[in-house]
Amino acid sequence: MSGSSESSEAPKKGPKRGESSQGRATDPADQPTPDRLLHTGAERPLDPEDLVRLSGREPTPERVEKARKLLEEEGPAAAERYLP
């Protein structure tokens, strides 16, 4: 062996991209939604755009109109098809 002292340990890596040194995500999109932004619909009526977003789609004029008609027919129960 040579005279240099080599460590048998692998070099320690820093945090992954988007993580703090404690391993937690730092990207706001990876953080849970704050409670103040969550609502169940009980405190305000469900609007057509909410129903489109609940379905996992981006609101477009056509989708919002379809959701508006569905809410007129079924009322708030229209959201039940998208909830567990």
Biopython code that builds the backbone (N, CA, C, O; Angstrom):
import numpy as np
from Bio.PDB.StructureBuilder import StructureBuilder

atoms = [
    (1, "MET", "N", (0.826, -1.177, 0.000)),
    (1, "MET", "CA", (0.000, 0.000, 0.000)),
    (1, "MET", "C", (0.872, 1.242, 0.000)),
    (1, "MET", "O", (2.031, 1.209, 0.416)),
    (2, "SER", "N", (0.313, 2.305, -0.459)),
    (2, "SER", "CA", (1.047, 3.556, -0.478)),
    (2, "SER", "C", (0.970, 4.205, 0.892)),
    (2, "SER", "O", (0.227, 3.745, 1.759)),
    (3, "GLY", "N", (1.722, 5.255, 1.088)),
    (3, "GLY", "CA", (1.778, 5.914, 2.375)),
    (3, "GLY", "C", (0.581, 6.807, 2.659)),
    (3, "GLY", "O", (0.464, 7.326, 3.769)),
    (4, "SER", "N", (-0.307, 7.004, 1.698)),
    (4, "SER", "CA", (-1.457, 7.879, 1.955)),
    (4, "SER", "C", (-2.516, 7.121, 2.734)),
    (4, "SER", "O", (-2.698, 5.916, 2.561)),
    (5, "SER", "N", (-3.193, 7.834, 3.573)),
    (5, "SER", "CA", (-4.255, 7.183, 4.344)),
    (5, "SER", "C", (-5.586, 7.443, 3.650)),
    (5, "SER", "O", (-6.031, 8.585, 3.535)),
    (6, "GLU", "N", (-6.202, 6.382, 3.197)),
    (6, "GLU", "CA", (-7.487, 6.488, 2.516)),
    (6, "GLU", "C", (-8.588, 6.032, 3.458)),
    (6, "GLU", "O", (-8.433, 5.055, 4.190)),
    (7, "SER", "N", (-9.673, 6.733, 3.431)),
    (7, "SER", "CA", (-10.808, 6.383, 4.274)),
    (7, "SER", "C", (-11.643, 5.340, 3.554)),
    (7, "SER", "O", (-11.830, 5.418, 2.340)),
    (8, "SER", "N", (-12.139, 4.374, 4.290)),
    (8, "SER", "CA", (-12.987, 3.353, 3.680)),
    (8, "SER", "C", (-14.430, 3.830, 3.553)),
    (8, "SER", "O", (-15.259, 3.150, 2.949)),
    (9, "GLU", "N", (-14.731, 5.001, 4.124)),
    (9, "GLU", "CA", (-16.091, 5.526, 4.042)),
    (9, "GLU", "C", (-16.278, 6.270, 2.728)),
    (9, "GLU", "O", (-15.366, 6.926, 2.225)),
    (10, "ALA", "N", (-17.479, 6.149, 2.192)),
    (10, "ALA", "CA", (-17.810, 6.901, 0.988)),
    (10, "ALA", "C", (-17.973, 8.365, 1.372)),
    (10, "ALA", "O", (-18.398, 8.671, 2.486)),
    (11, "PRO", "N", (-17.641, 9.263, 0.466)),
    (11, "PRO", "CA", (-17.815, 10.683, 0.796)),
    (11, "PRO", "C", (-19.284, 11.002, 1.037)),
    (11, "PRO", "O", (-20.173, 10.474, 0.369)),
    (12, "LYS", "N", (-19.514, 11.873, 2.003)),
    (12, "LYS", "CA", (-20.891, 12.251, 2.317)),
    (12, "LYS", "C", (-21.394, 13.206, 1.253)),
    (12, "LYS", "O", (-20.693, 14.125, 0.828)),
    (13, "LYS", "N", (-22.619, 12.966, 0.837)),
    (13, "LYS", "CA", (-23.229, 13.815, -0.171)),
    (13, "LYS", "C", (-24.070, 14.870, 0.522)),
    (13, "LYS", "O", (-24.574, 14.652, 1.624)),
    (14, "GLY", "N", (-24.218, 16.007, -0.124)),
    (14, "GLY", "CA", (-25.065, 17.073, 0.395)),
    (14, "GLY", "C", (-26.525, 16.743, 0.132)),
    (14, "GLY", "O", (-26.841, 15.676, -0.395)),
    (15, "PRO", "N", (-27.404, 17.647, 0.495)),
    (15, "PRO", "CA", (-28.838, 17.411, 0.271)),
    (15, "PRO", "C", (-29.155, 17.326, -1.213)),
    (15, "PRO", "O", (-28.495, 17.955, -2.040)),
    (16, "LYS", "N", (-30.158, 16.552, -1.535)),
    (16, "LYS", "CA", (-30.606, 16.449, -2.916)),
    (16, "LYS", "C", (-31.170, 17.784, -3.352)),
    (16, "LYS", "O", (-31.545, 18.614, -2.524)),
    (17, "ARG", "N", (-31.226, 17.979, -4.632)),
    (17, "ARG", "CA", (-31.785, 19.221, -5.168)),
    (17, "ARG", "C", (-33.222, 19.380, -4.676)),
    (17, "ARG", "O", (-34.015, 18.441, -4.732)),
    (18, "GLY", "N", (-33.547, 20.577, -4.193)),
    (18, "GLY", "CA", (-34.896, 20.834, -3.702)),
    (18, "GLY", "C", (-35.110, 20.413, -2.261)),
    (18, "GLY", "O", (-36.236, 20.452, -1.765)),
    (19, "GLU", "N", (-34.023, 20.002, -1.571)),
    (19, "GLU", "CA", (-34.149, 19.602, -0.174)),
    (19, "GLU", "C", (-33.257, 20.477, 0.686)),
    (19, "GLU", "O", (-32.212, 20.950, 0.240)),
    (20, "SER", "N", (-33.674, 20.682, 1.903)),
    (20, "SER", "CA", (-32.835, 21.389, 2.861)),
    (20, "SER", "C", (-31.818, 20.397, 3.409)),
    (20, "SER", "O", (-31.845, 19.217, 3.059)),
    (21, "SER", "N", (-30.932, 20.871, 4.258)),
    (21, "SER", "CA", (-29.928, 19.976, 4.832)),
    (21, "SER", "C", (-30.552, 18.923, 5.736)),
    (21, "SER", "O", (-29.913, 17.913, 6.032)),
    (22, "GLN", "N", (-31.792, 19.137, 6.184)),
    (22, "GLN", "CA", (-32.486, 18.148, 7.003)),
    (22, "GLN", "C", (-33.258, 17.156, 6.146)),
    (22, "GLN", "O", (-33.948, 16.292, 6.687)),
    (23, "GLY", "N", (-33.164, 17.256, 4.823)),
    (23, "GLY", "CA", (-33.828, 16.301, 3.940)),
    (23, "GLY", "C", (-35.271, 16.641, 3.634)),
    (23, "GLY", "O", (-35.975, 15.845, 3.013)),
    (24, "ARG", "N", (-35.729, 17.821, 4.063)),
    (24, "ARG", "CA", (-37.110, 18.209, 3.791)),
    (24, "ARG", "C", (-37.161, 19.009, 2.500)),
    (24, "ARG", "O", (-36.223, 19.736, 2.172)),
    (25, "ALA", "N", (-38.254, 18.873, 1.778)),
    (25, "ALA", "CA", (-38.426, 19.596, 0.530)),
    (25, "ALA", "C", (-38.516, 21.094, 0.805)),
    (25, "ALA", "O", (-39.154, 21.521, 1.767)),
    (26, "THR", "N", (-37.870, 21.886, -0.051)),
    (26, "THR", "CA", (-37.909, 23.337, 0.092)),
    (26, "THR", "C", (-38.738, 23.992, -0.998)),
    (26, "THR", "O", (-39.048, 25.179, -0.896)),
    (27, "ASP", "N", (-39.099, 23.266, -2.023)),
    (27, "ASP", "CA", (-39.927, 23.802, -3.097)),
    (27, "ASP", "C", (-41.340, 23.980, -2.565)),
    (27, "ASP", "O", (-41.925, 23.016, -2.071)),
    (28, "PRO", "N", (-41.916, 25.193, -2.650)),
    (28, "PRO", "CA", (-43.272, 25.409, -2.126)),
    (28, "PRO", "C", (-44.308, 24.463, -2.727)),
    (28, "PRO", "O", (-45.288, 24.125, -2.063)),
    (29, "ALA", "N", (-44.110, 24.037, -3.959)),
    (29, "ALA", "CA", (-45.066, 23.124, -4.587)),
    (29, "ALA", "C", (-45.059, 21.754, -3.918)),
    (29, "ALA", "O", (-46.027, 21.003, -4.036)),
    (30, "ASP", "N", (-43.980, 21.425, -3.219)),
    (30, "ASP", "CA", (-43.879, 20.134, -2.540)),
    (30, "ASP", "C", (-44.386, 20.188, -1.102)),
    (30, "ASP", "O", (-44.414, 19.168, -0.414)),
    (31, "GLN", "N", (-44.784, 21.365, -0.651)),
    (31, "GLN", "CA", (-45.270, 21.534, 0.714)),
    (31, "GLN", "C", (-46.774, 21.268, 0.771)),
    (31, "GLN", "O", (-47.469, 21.470, -0.225)),
    (32, "PRO", "N", (-47.284, 20.822, 1.911)),
    (32, "PRO", "CA", (-48.732, 20.622, 2.038)),
    (32, "PRO", "C", (-49.466, 21.959, 1.951)),
    (32, "PRO", "O", (-48.921, 23.004, 2.305)),
    (33, "THR", "N", (-50.699, 21.910, 1.478)),
    (33, "THR", "CA", (-51.520, 23.113, 1.384)),
    (33, "THR", "C", (-51.870, 23.597, 2.787)),
    (33, "THR", "O", (-52.332, 22.809, 3.612)),
    (34, "PRO", "N", (-51.656, 24.884, 3.070)),
    (34, "PRO", "CA", (-52.002, 25.403, 4.403)),
    (34, "PRO", "C", (-53.495, 25.261, 4.679)),
    (34, "PRO", "O", (-54.316, 25.392, 3.770)),
    (35, "ASP", "N", (-53.839, 24.995, 5.924)),
    (35, "ASP", "CA", (-55.238, 24.805, 6.311)),
    (35, "ASP", "C", (-56.117, 25.988, 5.920)),
    (35, "ASP", "O", (-57.275, 25.796, 5.549)),
    (36, "ARG", "N", (-55.587, 27.203, 5.998)),
    (36, "ARG", "CA", (-56.401, 28.382, 5.699)),
    (36, "ARG", "C", (-56.844, 28.422, 4.238)),
    (36, "ARG", "O", (-57.794, 29.129, 3.902)),
    (37, "LEU", "N", (-56.163, 27.666, 3.358)),
    (37, "LEU", "CA", (-56.528, 27.645, 1.946)),
    (37, "LEU", "C", (-57.456, 26.491, 1.593)),
    (37, "LEU", "O", (-58.019, 26.458, 0.499)),
    (38, "LEU", "N", (-57.616, 25.553, 2.504)),
    (38, "LEU", "CA", (-58.482, 24.410, 2.245)),
    (38, "LEU", "C", (-59.910, 24.747, 2.639)),
    (38, "LEU", "O", (-60.141, 25.453, 3.620)),
    (39, "HIS", "N", (-60.851, 24.249, 1.883)),
    (39, "HIS", "CA", (-62.256, 24.424, 2.269)),
    (39, "HIS", "C", (-63.043, 23.206, 1.820)),
    (39, "HIS", "O", (-62.671, 22.527, 0.863)),
    (40, "THR", "N", (-64.115, 22.944, 2.511)),
    (40, "THR", "CA", (-64.924, 21.766, 2.213)),
    (40, "THR", "C", (-66.134, 22.094, 1.369)),
    (40, "THR", "O", (-66.827, 21.194, 0.896)),
    (41, "GLY", "N", (-66.392, 23.365, 1.177)),
    (41, "GLY", "CA", (-67.597, 23.756, 0.465)),
    (41, "GLY", "C", (-68.703, 24.127, 1.420)),
    (41, "GLY", "O", (-69.696, 24.731, 1.015)),
    (42, "ALA", "N", (-68.550, 23.776, 2.681)),
    (42, "ALA", "CA", (-69.580, 24.092, 3.665)),
    (42, "ALA", "C", (-69.623, 25.589, 3.954)),
    (42, "ALA", "O", (-70.684, 26.136, 4.256)),
    (43, "GLU", "N", (-68.472, 26.251, 3.862)),
    (43, "GLU", "CA", (-68.441, 27.675, 4.181)),
    (43, "GLU", "C", (-68.773, 28.560, 2.987)),
    (43, "GLU", "O", (-68.995, 29.760, 3.153)),
    (44, "ARG", "N", (-68.810, 28.000, 1.814)),
    (44, "ARG", "CA", (-69.229, 28.749, 0.623)),
    (44, "ARG", "C", (-69.705, 27.754, -0.424)),
    (44, "ARG", "O", (-69.300, 26.592, -0.405)),
    (45, "PRO", "N", (-70.551, 28.195, -1.324)),
    (45, "PRO", "CA", (-71.055, 27.267, -2.343)),
    (45, "PRO", "C", (-69.949, 26.840, -3.310)),
    (45, "PRO", "O", (-69.003, 27.584, -3.566)),
    (46, "LEU", "N", (-70.090, 25.653, -3.824)),
    (46, "LEU", "CA", (-69.166, 25.120, -4.819)),
    (46, "LEU", "C", (-69.442, 25.815, -6.142)),
    (46, "LEU", "O", (-70.584, 25.849, -6.600)),
    (47, "ASP", "N", (-68.404, 26.370, -6.759)),
    (47, "ASP", "CA", (-68.639, 27.002, -8.053)),
    (47, "ASP", "C", (-68.141, 26.082, -9.169)),
    (47, "ASP", "O", (-67.399, 25.138, -8.899)),
    (48, "PRO", "N", (-68.536, 26.342, -10.414)),
    (48, "PRO", "CA", (-68.173, 25.448, -11.522)),
    (48, "PRO", "C", (-66.667, 25.260, -11.678)),
    (48, "PRO", "O", (-66.215, 24.158, -11.990)),
    (49, "GLU", "N", (-65.890, 26.311, -11.467)),
    (49, "GLU", "CA", (-64.442, 26.177, -11.590)),
    (49, "GLU", "C", (-63.901, 25.218, -10.534)),
    (49, "GLU", "O", (-63.000, 24.429, -10.816)),
    (50, "ASP", "N", (-64.446, 25.280, -9.318)),
    (50, "ASP", "CA", (-64.046, 24.341, -8.263)),
    (50, "ASP", "C", (-64.303, 22.902, -8.704)),
    (50, "ASP", "O", (-63.471, 22.019, -8.493)),
    (51, "LEU", "N", (-65.448, 22.680, -9.312)),
    (51, "LEU", "CA", (-65.806, 21.331, -9.740)),
    (51, "LEU", "C", (-64.850, 20.831, -10.817)),
    (51, "LEU", "O", (-64.465, 19.662, -10.807)),
    (52, "VAL", "N", (-64.462, 21.707, -11.748)),
    (52, "VAL", "CA", (-63.501, 21.317, -12.791)),
    (52, "VAL", "C", (-62.166, 20.961, -12.153)),
    (52, "VAL", "O", (-61.570, 19.939, -12.493)),
    (53, "ARG", "N", (-61.694, 21.789, -11.237)),
    (53, "ARG", "CA", (-60.409, 21.509, -10.579)),
    (53, "ARG", "C", (-60.487, 20.236, -9.736)),
    (53, "ARG", "O", (-59.514, 19.487, -9.651)),
    (54, "LEU", "N", (-61.617, 19.995, -9.125)),
    (54, "LEU", "CA", (-61.815, 18.788, -8.337)),
    (54, "LEU", "C", (-61.681, 17.541, -9.206)),
    (54, "LEU", "O", (-61.262, 16.486, -8.731)),
    (55, "SER", "N", (-62.036, 17.670, -10.475)),
    (55, "SER", "CA", (-61.924, 16.540, -11.398)),
    (55, "SER", "C", (-60.488, 16.317, -11.856)),
    (55, "SER", "O", (-60.200, 15.341, -12.548)),
    (56, "GLY", "N", (-59.576, 17.228, -11.467)),
    (56, "GLY", "CA", (-58.171, 17.073, -11.828)),
    (56, "GLY", "C", (-57.812, 17.731, -13.147)),
    (56, "GLY", "O", (-56.724, 17.505, -13.678)),
    (57, "ARG", "N", (-58.708, 18.538, -13.676)),
    (57, "ARG", "CA", (-58.461, 19.192, -14.962)),
    (57, "ARG", "C", (-58.309, 20.692, -14.769)),
    (57, "ARG", "O", (-58.722, 21.254, -13.755)),
    (58, "GLU", "N", (-57.708, 21.322, -15.765)),
    (58, "GLU", "CA", (-57.605, 22.774, -15.777)),
    (58, "GLU", "C", (-58.906, 23.356, -16.305)),
    (58, "GLU", "O", (-59.471, 22.833, -17.265)),
    (59, "PRO", "N", (-59.384, 24.424, -15.696)),
    (59, "PRO", "CA", (-60.628, 25.037, -16.172)),
    (59, "PRO", "C", (-60.467, 25.655, -17.561)),
    (59, "PRO", "O", (-59.535, 26.420, -17.806)),
    (60, "THR", "N", (-61.363, 25.322, -18.442)),
    (60, "THR", "CA", (-61.492, 25.956, -19.752)),
    (60, "THR", "C", (-62.933, 26.437, -19.822)),
    (60, "THR", "O", (-63.770, 25.963, -19.055)),
    (61, "PRO", "N", (-63.243, 27.356, -20.711)),
    (61, "PRO", "CA", (-64.635, 27.815, -20.798)),
    (61, "PRO", "C", (-65.625, 26.665, -21.016)),
    (61, "PRO", "O", (-66.718, 26.673, -20.450)),
    (62, "GLU", "N", (-65.249, 25.688, -21.826)),
    (62, "GLU", "CA", (-66.143, 24.558, -22.102)),
    (62, "GLU", "C", (-66.348, 23.697, -20.857)),
    (62, "GLU", "O", (-67.471, 23.298, -20.550)),
    (63, "ARG", "N", (-65.268, 23.416, -20.150)),
    (63, "ARG", "CA", (-65.369, 22.582, -18.942)),
    (63, "ARG", "C", (-66.143, 23.300, -17.838)),
    (63, "ARG", "O", (-66.933, 22.682, -17.125)),
    (64, "VAL", "N", (-65.914, 24.598, -17.701)),
    (64, "VAL", "CA", (-66.629, 25.365, -16.681)),
    (64, "VAL", "C", (-68.120, 25.384, -16.991)),
    (64, "VAL", "O", (-68.940, 25.266, -16.081)),
    (65, "GLU", "N", (-68.478, 25.530, -18.256)),
    (65, "GLU", "CA", (-69.896, 25.535, -18.638)),
    (65, "GLU", "C", (-70.535, 24.172, -18.360)),
    (65, "GLU", "O", (-71.653, 24.097, -17.849)),
    (66, "LYS", "N", (-69.823, 23.104, -18.697)),
    (66, "LYS", "CA", (-70.342, 21.757, -18.428)),
    (66, "LYS", "C", (-70.524, 21.550, -16.916)),
    (66, "LYS", "O", (-71.520, 20.974, -16.479)),
    (67, "ALA", "N", (-69.561, 22.023, -16.132)),
    (67, "ALA", "CA", (-69.649, 21.905, -14.672)),
    (67, "ALA", "C", (-70.808, 22.742, -14.133)),
    (67, "ALA", "O", (-71.485, 22.325, -13.193)),
    (68, "ARG", "N", (-71.042, 23.914, -14.716)),
    (68, "ARG", "CA", (-72.154, 24.764, -14.281)),
    (68, "ARG", "C", (-73.480, 24.045, -14.475)),
    (68, "ARG", "O", (-74.348, 24.074, -13.603)),
    (69, "LYS", "N", (-73.630, 23.391, -15.640)),
    (69, "LYS", "CA", (-74.865, 22.646, -15.917)),
    (69, "LYS", "C", (-75.014, 21.472, -14.950)),
    (69, "LYS", "O", (-76.109, 21.199, -14.460)),
    (70, "LEU", "N", (-73.918, 20.786, -14.683)),
    (70, "LEU", "CA", (-73.953, 19.655, -13.760)),
    (70, "LEU", "C", (-74.340, 20.115, -12.352)),
    (70, "LEU", "O", (-75.110, 19.440, -11.668)),
    (71, "LEU", "N", (-73.814, 21.252, -11.923)),
    (71, "LEU", "CA", (-74.172, 21.789, -10.605)),
    (71, "LEU", "C", (-75.637, 22.205, -10.554)),
    (71, "LEU", "O", (-76.288, 22.054, -9.521)),
    (72, "GLU", "N", (-76.159, 22.728, -11.660)),
    (72, "GLU", "CA", (-77.584, 23.080, -11.703)),
    (72, "GLU", "C", (-78.458, 21.841, -11.558)),
    (72, "GLU", "O", (-79.485, 21.870, -10.881)),
    (73, "GLU", "N", (-78.038, 20.745, -12.205)),
    (73, "GLU", "CA", (-78.821, 19.504, -12.173)),
    (73, "GLU", "C", (-78.692, 18.770, -10.843)),
    (73, "GLU", "O", (-79.693, 18.328, -10.279)),
    (74, "GLU", "N", (-77.468, 18.637, -10.340)),
    (74, "GLU", "CA", (-77.210, 17.793, -9.174)),
    (74, "GLU", "C", (-76.928, 18.564, -7.889)),
    (74, "GLU", "O", (-76.963, 17.985, -6.804)),
    (75, "GLY", "N", (-76.651, 19.850, -7.995)),
    (75, "GLY", "CA", (-76.292, 20.630, -6.818)),
    (75, "GLY", "C", (-74.927, 20.208, -6.286)),
    (75, "GLY", "O", (-74.115, 19.663, -7.034)),
    (76, "PRO", "N", (-74.665, 20.453, -5.007)),
    (76, "PRO", "CA", (-73.366, 20.115, -4.424)),
    (76, "PRO", "C", (-73.029, 18.624, -4.503)),
    (76, "PRO", "O", (-71.859, 18.251, -4.415)),
    (77, "ALA", "N", (-74.034, 17.778, -4.667)),
    (77, "ALA", "CA", (-73.778, 16.335, -4.780)),
    (77, "ALA", "C", (-72.948, 16.004, -6.019)),
    (77, "ALA", "O", (-72.385, 14.913, -6.106)),
    (78, "ALA", "N", (-72.864, 16.927, -6.978)),
    (78, "ALA", "CA", (-72.055, 16.698, -8.180)),
    (78, "ALA", "C", (-70.590, 16.474, -7.820)),
    (78, "ALA", "O", (-69.873, 15.781, -8.543)),
    (79, "ALA", "N", (-70.143, 17.047, -6.719)),
    (79, "ALA", "CA", (-68.752, 16.890, -6.297)),
    (79, "ALA", "C", (-68.474, 15.497, -5.754)),
    (79, "ALA", "O", (-67.322, 15.062, -5.745)),
    (80, "GLU", "N", (-69.491, 14.799, -5.306)),
    (80, "GLU", "CA", (-69.305, 13.488, -4.672)),
    (80, "GLU", "C", (-68.655, 12.471, -5.600)),
    (80, "GLU", "O", (-67.976, 11.561, -5.123)),
    (81, "ARG", "N", (-68.839, 12.598, -6.895)),
    (81, "ARG", "CA", (-68.241, 11.636, -7.830)),
    (81, "ARG", "C", (-66.724, 11.727, -7.850)),
    (81, "ARG", "O", (-66.056, 10.782, -8.269)),
    (82, "TYR", "N", (-66.164, 12.858, -7.401)),
    (82, "TYR", "CA", (-64.717, 13.049, -7.417)),
    (82, "TYR", "C", (-64.074, 12.861, -6.053)),
    (82, "TYR", "O", (-62.848, 12.871, -5.939)),
    (83, "LEU", "N", (-64.884, 12.691, -5.023)),
    (83, "LEU", "CA", (-64.351, 12.560, -3.669)),
    (83, "LEU", "C", (-64.356, 11.103, -3.228)),
    (83, "LEU", "O", (-65.241, 10.334, -3.605)),
    (84, "PRO", "N", (-63.349, 10.723, -2.417)),
    (84, "PRO", "CA", (-63.300, 9.334, -1.939)),
    (84, "PRO", "C", (-64.394, 9.028, -0.942)),
    (84, "PRO", "O", (-64.484, 7.904, -0.450)),
]
sb = StructureBuilder()
sb.init_structure("model")
sb.init_model(0)
sb.init_chain("A")
sb.init_seg("    ")
for serial, (resi, resn, name, xyz) in enumerate(atoms, 1):
    if name == "N":
        sb.init_residue(resn, " ", resi, " ")
    sb.init_atom(name, np.array(xyz, "f"), 0.0, 1.0, " ", f" {name:<3s}", serial, name[0])
structure = sb.get_structure()
